[in-house]
Amino acid sequence: MKKFGLIVFIMAAFAAIAVAQPRAIGGRIGYGFEASYQHGLGESNMVSVDLGLPGFAGIEAAATYDWINPGGLTIPWEHKGSWNWYAGVGAGAGFYGFNYIVGFGGVAGRVGVEYNFWFPLQLSLDYRPLIGVAGADGSARFCVDGLYAGAIALGVRYIFE
């Protein structure tokens, strides 16, 4: 019974933290398309999760932990809205190909810039490469397709609290 109470308490704490942070949902358009979700973790960190079609030839999921304005370097702006830049690391996996299916997984990085309007809209431009291992039919190889497929993208997201 004590374990059950502890699990319920931890889940309630995580739910309260999740609801209290700003979030954004939308898409990334580049050499492919991705649905994108950002979840703020305080004012200087966020988690980004993307699910999409890299190069329109497969399915990919990637998640990164991003630092907002790392090192305290901010973009000066004295008008409505705000600019941020961010960098982060994470992981991704998926598969691609039509006749010959190849699975892949590896390390993802992210660096980008975003503009948050004074109304609930965010525009971003980022580079999120994904490199790692790809395999099919029992063979494995180093996969660099993620350096361009779905890597550079323009993001458009709706911001909600």
Beta strands, then each sheet from edge to edge (+ up, - down):
strand 1: 23-30
strand 2: 32-40
strand 3: 45-54
strand 4: 58-68
strand 5: 82-96
strand 6: 102-116
strand 7: 121-127
strand 8: 130-136
strand 9: 139-146
strand 10: 152-160
sheet 1: 9+ 8- 6+ 5- 4+ 3- 2+ 1- 10+ 7-
end
